Amino acid sequence: MIIPVIYGLVLVLIHYYNDDIDQACSPFRQSLVSFGAGISIAYLFLFLFPELYHNINGNSFVFVAILIGFTLYHVIEKHVYQYKSKKRRLTELKEAHSVSFFIYHFLIGIVIYYFAAGDFVRGLLFFIPIVLHSAVSNISLSEVHVRIKRRMPVKLLLSLPALGGVLFATFFTLSTTTFAIILGLVVGIFLYVVIRDSIPKEREGNIWWFLVGNIVMLLLVFATGLI
């Protein structure tokens, strides 16, 4: 099961050095974000939604898990913006982001393990959009409050959740229903992140790179025979 661990380690490095990566990508960040959004949207509709359907096993609560994942991210953000003073708003938003960042990537690690351990292609296709989001999206570690990132132990801790999720899934066997619910939460959060944070707004971004991302993922899914 070395492949999931390698993926987890890659995400650790991306998260830890995220500021440097974000700075290096800044000249073409909008194009990269648009490309990643195109990849992610295509992956959601072509693979994640069908994968979730096949993992339901008659448990309709999986759909509730999608709703919970999507809604939780939205409610936390709106609560901070609407009910906190301006002075506290930024700090609490960043603190909420740090906690949600950790939980989300821990769940991502669990999904990486089950996808990559079962099928190399499924694991790789899931890993590609996750890497792009981890590197340049608004859910990357570069968006966490600077006062948090300056504390090296905390920064290291926030870099580890994906690998932690992989190791957790390695040593603890999850039931099919439990994994389906975790996958539902990941799909819900991933959907929110893509729609809210990764698809460039108004004049931002590059529509052509978004379309290229769509086409690349479509070709990859067809080439691998997953649909």
C-alpha positions as CSV (number, residue, x, y, z in Angstrom):
1,M,0.0,0.0,0.0
2,I,2.9,2.3,-0.7
3,I,1.1,4.4,-3.3
4,P,-1.4,6.0,-0.9
5,V,1.5,6.8,1.5
6,I,3.4,8.5,-1.3
7,Y,0.4,10.6,-2.2
8,G,0.0,11.6,1.4
9,L,3.7,12.6,1.6
10,V,3.4,14.7,-1.6
11,L,0.5,16.5,0.0
12,V,2.5,17.1,3.2
13,L,5.3,18.8,1.1
14,I,2.8,20.8,-0.9
15,H,1.0,22.0,2.2
16,Y,4.2,22.8,4.1
17,Y,5.8,24.7,1.2
18,N,2.5,26.2,0.0
19,D,3.6,29.8,0.4
20,D,6.6,29.2,-1.8
21,I,4.5,27.3,-4.4
22,D,1.9,30.1,-4.4
23,Q,4.5,32.7,-4.9
24,A,6.2,30.8,-7.7
25,C,2.8,30.3,-9.5
26,S,1.6,33.9,-9.0
27,P,2.4,35.0,-12.6
28,F,0.0,32.4,-14.0
29,R,-2.1,31.7,-10.9
30,Q,-5.4,32.7,-12.5
31,S,-4.9,30.4,-15.5
32,L,-3.8,27.5,-13.1
33,V,-6.8,28.1,-10.9
34,S,-9.1,28.0,-14.0
35,F,-7.5,24.8,-15.2
36,G,-7.9,23.2,-11.8
37,A,-11.5,24.3,-11.7
38,G,-12.1,22.7,-15.1
39,I,-10.4,19.5,-14.0
40,S,-12.4,19.4,-10.8
41,I,-15.8,20.1,-12.3
42,A,-15.3,17.4,-14.9
43,Y,-14.1,15.0,-12.2
44,L,-17.1,15.6,-10.0
45,F,-19.6,14.9,-12.7
46,L,-17.7,12.1,-14.5
47,F,-16.3,10.2,-11.6
48,L,-17.1,11.3,-8.0
49,F,-20.9,11.4,-8.4
50,P,-21.0,8.0,-10.1
51,E,-18.5,6.6,-7.6
52,L,-20.7,7.8,-4.7
53,Y,-23.8,6.3,-6.4
54,H,-22.1,2.9,-6.5
55,N,-21.1,3.1,-2.8
56,I,-24.6,3.9,-1.5
57,N,-25.6,0.3,-0.9
58,G,-29.2,1.4,-0.1
59,N,-28.1,4.0,2.5
60,S,-29.8,7.3,1.6
61,F,-27.9,9.0,4.5
62,V,-25.0,9.3,2.0
63,F,-27.0,12.1,0.3
64,V,-27.4,13.8,3.7
65,A,-23.6,13.6,4.1
66,I,-23.2,15.5,0.9
67,L,-25.6,18.2,2.1
68,I,-23.8,18.3,5.5
69,G,-20.4,18.7,3.9
70,F,-21.6,21.5,1.5
71,T,-23.7,23.3,4.1
72,L,-21.2,23.2,6.9
73,Y,-18.5,25.1,5.0
74,H,-21.1,27.7,3.9
75,V,-22.6,28.2,7.4
76,I,-19.2,28.6,9.1
77,E,-18.1,31.2,6.6
78,K,-21.4,33.1,6.7
79,H,-21.6,33.0,10.5
80,V,-18.2,34.7,10.8
81,Y,-19.0,37.3,8.2
82,Q,-22.5,38.2,9.5
83,Y,-22.3,37.9,13.3
84,K,-18.8,38.9,14.2
85,S,-17.3,42.3,14.6
86,K,-14.9,43.5,11.8
87,K,-12.0,43.2,14.2
88,R,-12.7,39.6,15.1
89,R,-14.1,38.6,11.7
90,L,-10.8,38.0,9.9
91,T,-9.2,36.2,12.9
92,E,-12.2,33.9,13.5
93,L,-12.6,33.2,9.7
94,K,-8.9,32.1,9.5
95,E,-9.3,30.0,12.7
96,A,-12.4,28.3,11.3
97,H,-10.5,27.8,8.0
98,S,-7.6,26.2,9.9
99,V,-9.9,23.7,11.6
100,S,-11.9,22.9,8.5
101,F,-8.7,22.6,6.5
102,F,-7.4,19.9,8.9
103,I,-10.6,17.9,9.0
104,Y,-11.2,18.1,5.2
105,H,-7.7,16.9,4.3
106,F,-7.9,14.2,6.9
107,L,-11.0,12.9,5.2
108,I,-9.3,13.4,1.8
109,G,-6.5,11.1,3.1
110,I,-9.0,8.3,3.9
111,V,-10.5,8.6,0.4
112,I,-7.0,8.6,-1.2
113,Y,-6.2,5.3,0.6
114,Y,-9.4,3.5,-0.5
115,F,-9.2,4.7,-4.1
116,A,-5.4,4.2,-4.6
117,A,-5.2,0.9,-2.7
118,G,-8.1,-0.5,-4.7
119,D,-7.1,0.8,-8.2
120,F,-4.0,2.8,-9.2
121,V,-6.0,4.7,-11.9
122,R,-8.9,5.6,-9.6
123,G,-6.4,6.9,-7.0
124,L,-4.4,8.9,-9.5
125,L,-7.5,10.6,-11.0
126,F,-8.6,11.6,-7.5
127,F,-5.2,12.8,-6.6
128,I,-4.8,15.2,-9.6
129,P,-7.6,17.7,-8.7
130,I,-6.6,17.4,-5.0
131,V,-3.0,18.4,-5.8
132,L,-4.2,21.4,-7.8
133,H,-6.5,22.6,-5.0
134,S,-3.8,22.0,-2.4
135,A,-1.4,24.1,-4.3
136,V,-3.3,27.2,-5.5
137,S,-6.9,27.3,-4.4
138,N,-8.5,29.3,-1.5
139,I,-8.4,26.1,0.6
140,S,-4.7,25.8,0.4
141,L,-2.5,26.4,3.4
142,S,-1.4,29.7,2.0
143,E,-4.8,31.1,3.0
144,V,-4.4,30.2,6.7
145,H,-3.8,33.1,9.1
146,V,-0.2,34.2,9.0
147,R,0.1,34.2,12.8
148,I,-0.8,30.5,12.7
149,K,1.7,29.7,10.0
150,R,4.6,31.5,11.7
151,R,4.4,28.9,14.5
152,M,6.4,26.0,12.9
153,P,4.9,23.2,15.0
154,V,1.4,24.4,14.0
155,K,2.3,24.8,10.4
156,L,3.7,21.2,10.4
157,L,0.6,19.9,12.1
158,L,-1.6,21.5,9.4
159,S,0.6,19.9,6.7
160,L,0.0,16.4,8.0
161,P,-3.8,15.7,7.9
162,A,-3.9,14.0,4.5
163,L,-1.0,11.6,5.4
164,G,-2.8,11.1,8.8
165,G,-5.9,10.1,7.0
166,V,-4.0,7.6,4.8
167,L,-2.3,6.0,7.8
168,F,-5.6,5.9,9.7
169,A,-7.3,4.1,6.9
170,T,-4.3,1.8,6.6
171,F,-4.6,0.6,10.3
172,F,-8.3,0.8,10.8
173,T,-10.7,-0.9,8.5
174,L,-13.9,1.1,7.8
175,S,-17.2,-0.5,6.9
176,T,-18.6,0.1,3.4
177,T,-21.3,2.3,4.9
178,T,-18.8,4.4,6.9
179,F,-16.6,5.0,3.9
180,A,-19.7,5.9,1.7
181,I,-20.6,8.6,4.3
182,I,-17.0,9.9,4.4
183,L,-17.0,10.0,0.6
184,G,-20.3,11.9,0.8
185,L,-18.9,14.5,3.1
186,V,-15.8,14.9,0.9
187,V,-18.0,15.3,-2.2
188,G,-20.1,17.9,-0.5
189,I,-17.1,19.9,0.7
190,F,-15.3,19.5,-2.6
191,L,-18.4,20.7,-4.5
192,Y,-18.5,23.8,-2.3
193,V,-14.8,24.5,-2.6
194,V,-15.0,24.2,-6.4
195,I,-18.1,26.4,-6.8
196,R,-17.3,29.0,-4.1
197,D,-13.5,29.2,-4.1
198,S,-12.0,27.7,-7.2
199,I,-14.2,28.8,-10.2
200,P,-12.9,32.4,-10.9
201,K,-15.5,35.1,-10.5
202,E,-16.6,37.7,-13.1
203,R,-13.5,39.0,-14.9
204,E,-11.1,36.8,-13.0
205,G,-9.6,33.6,-14.5
206,N,-9.3,32.3,-18.0
207,I,-12.2,30.6,-19.7
208,W,-10.0,28.8,-22.1
209,W,-7.9,27.1,-19.4
210,F,-11.2,26.1,-17.7
211,L,-12.3,24.4,-20.9
212,V,-8.9,22.8,-21.3
213,G,-9.3,21.4,-17.8
214,N,-12.7,20.0,-18.7
215,I,-11.3,18.3,-21.8
216,V,-8.2,16.9,-20.2
217,M,-10.2,15.2,-17.5
218,L,-12.8,14.0,-20.0
219,L,-10.0,12.4,-22.1
220,L,-8.4,10.9,-19.0
221,V,-11.6,9.3,-17.8
222,F,-12.4,7.9,-21.3
223,A,-8.8,6.7,-21.8
224,T,-8.7,4.8,-18.6
225,G,-12.1,3.1,-19.3
226,L,-13.7,4.4,-16.1
227,I,-16.8,5.4,-18.1
